[in-house]
Amino acid sequence: MARKPIKTISLFSGAGGLDIGFHQSGFDVVACVEIERAYSATLQANQGKGKTFQPSASIYTDDVQRWADKIAPEYANAGVRCIIGGPPCQTFSAAGRRAGGVLGTSDPRGRLFSAYCNILEIIKPEVFVFENVYGLPGANNGEPWRQIVAAFGSLGYTLEADVLDTADFGVPQHRERLIMVGSRVGNFRFPMPTHGPDSPSGSPLRSVREAIHDLQDPNEETHDDLGGMYGHLLPHIPPGLNYAFFTREMGYPEPIFAWRSKFHDFLYKVDPDSPSRTIKAQPGKFTGPFHWQNRHFNCAELKRLQTFPDDYELVGTFGKVLEQIGNSVPPELARVIATSVREQILEGVKTLTYRARPSDFKPTFRQRQRERTKHFRKVATEAIEKRFGGCDAAPAGQITRSRTEYLRYTGLFTPTLLSAKPKAFPEGTLTFRTSWQRKGPSLSLSVRRVDPIRKRRLPVKIRMTGLEDGLASIGQIEAIGELGDYKDIFFLWAAIEKVLVAHSQFLTLVDIYGHYANRGDTVKVMTDATTGDPAIRDAIRFFGSSMNCGADLPASAIRTEFGLGQNGLDELITAMRGLRYDVRTCATHPTMHGRAVLCTYPFPVLSSRAHFDRPASRGTRQLDSSLEKQHPLFA
C-alpha cells in the first residue's frame, strides 16, 4: 500500500536543501516561502511532474512575516502536518561575528523565529523541524536560544534539539548544524549516525574523492595559477591543511602568517580521502575548500559535496549558485531527519529505518575533530621536513642594518621610490622620508613629511610588541612619525607594514597582527599622540591601542570618555573613518548592535579594496549596561 504524502510547508526555503530531503522521504511540500527572488527562481525551476515540487505547489516570493499575516490562515485547515525551515543565521554565525558582532534577537533577522511561531500557531502542524547554525545556543550567553525554546514550548510542542555533524549522516562534508524537532503528538529521538565510528554499522565517512570521482578528469594537471597576493602559496599546502601550514606554530621556518591570523577556510585545501570542511556561501578568492589540484571546485562538484541531486537545477550567476549551495542544508542530512520524523511521529512504524539514539548516546565528532587537528599537525611537520630538511628558523643574533629612502605618493596607494632627496614637490603629491634601523630583534623607524614649507610637525609614536610569536626574527618595532596632519598617519602605518614585510615572509600587516575577530592577542599596539586637534588626537590614542580593538565597546561609555554628546560621537567616528580607521556602528554595518562601537584594528586599513563610504549616523544610541561590563576600561 502506497504511503499518502505528508503535506508540508517550507519556510525560509532558500534553494530547497531541506525540501529535497523531505520530498525524498515522502513529504509533499505544498508551499514554499522565500524572500530572495533568485532562490525562488531555483525552486520554480524544480517544480513539475516528477520533480521536488509538484505543479500544484505554491512558491511565494515573500517576507515570512507578511506571509504569516496574509497567507498562512489559508492553510489553517488544509491538512498540513509538518512545517520545516530555519530563519537566516548570520546574526548568530561565525560570519556574523566577522562582520561586526553577534546580535541574536536584537537584529530583525534574529526575530524572524517569532513569525515562525505565528505560523505554527495558525496552522497547528503536528510536527516542525527548525534548523540553524550550531552556535545559536551559545550566542549572547544563551539568551536568544532560551527565548526561542520558550516560544516554541508555549505552543504545546515537545522539543528535541541537538547539533549534528553532517559527515556522520553520509554527507562528504563536515558541517555542524543545529536541528530542533517539535512535536504535538509524540516524542522524537534523533537517529544514530549512518556513517563513521558512531554509526551502528561502522560505515566509513564519505570522502570527497568518493563523492566526485566520476566528475574528475584523469589527465588533469596540477594548477599553479590561482593568482593574487596569496595564490602562489596554495600549491605548497598539503591536502587537508590551510594557511596555518605557514605559521611558526606549525614549525614553518620562515612564517608567512601569524597564528590565528585568518579563519580556518583561508587557503584550505581538501584531503580527497576525507570529508571536506564546510562549504561557504560567499567565498573570497582565497577561501576554501580548494581542490587538491590547487583550483576551486566547480558547481557540479560542489553540488555533490552538498548532496544535491545532479539533475536539481540551480538558477543564477555563478556567484549566486555558489551562494545557494553554501547556504543550504545538505539534502542527505534532511532525508535522514525526515525519515525519522515520519516513522517516529507521523506513522509510528515498529521497525525504524534509522535506529533512534539511546538516552546515553554522546556523539564523538568534536573529539574526532581534535584528533584530525593532531593528524594534520603531523602532516605539516612531515611536509616541512621534506621541504626544508628540518631546519629551524635562523636566530636573530645581533644583526644590524639600516636604510633611508624617500617615497612620493600620488594618492594613498601609488608610492614612487625616489633616488635622492627631492628638490621639487609636484602639486597633488606627498613626499615622506623614511628611515629604519634594525638591531637584533628590534626595529626602529622614523617617517617625516617632506615639503618646501617648514612648519611644526605633529609627533606620533607607535610601538608594536609580541611580534616574535609570528615573525622569525623580529620581536618589536618602534615608529616615530613627524606628520603634516593626522591624515599622514596612514603613510606612517604604510611604512611600518613595508619594513615588517621586508624583514619577514609576511605579505600584509593584517597577516602579522591577526584577524580582529579571531586573533590570539599576542601582538600589542600602543599609539601616542601629544599635539593637534584634541578630539582627533585622543581618538587616535584610544583606537590606536590594541586593547580597545576587536570587540564591541559601549557607545555611552566612549561618549563619557571623550566628553561627547551623541552628535559629537557620530562626528568623531566619521572623522576616524576618514583616516581609514575601521570604526563601526550599526550605521556603517547593519549587523552591529545598535548601542555598540567596534574598531577592528589599531591601525588604518591599508588595502585599496576596503571602502569607507558608509558614514556614521544617529545609530550609536544609548548602550545597555551588559556591554559596559564586558570591557575593563569602562567597568
Secondary structure by P-SEA (a helix, b strand, c coil): ccccccbbbbccccccaaaaaaaaacccccbbbbccaaaaaaaaaaccccccccccbbbbcccaaaaaaccccccccccccbbbbbcccccccaaaaaaccccccccccccaaaaaaaaaaaccccbbbbbbcccccccccaaaaaaaaaaaaaaccbbbbbbbcccccccccbbbbbbbbbbccbbbbbccccccccccccccccccccccccccccccccccccccccccccccccccccccccccccccccccccccccccccccccccccccccccccccccccccccccccccaaaaaaaacccccccccccaaaaaaaaaacccaaaaaaaaaaaaaccccccccccccccccccccaaaaaaaaaaaaaaaaaaaaaaaacccccccccccccccccbbbbbccccbbbbbccccccccccbbbbbbbbbbcccbbbbbbbbbcccccbbbbbbbbbcccccccccccbbbbbbbcccccaaaaaaaaaaaaaaaacccccccccccccccccccbbbbbbbccccaaaaaaaaaaaccccccccccaaaaaaaacccaaaaaaaaaaaaaacccccccccccccccccccccccccccccccccccccccccccccaaaaaaccccc
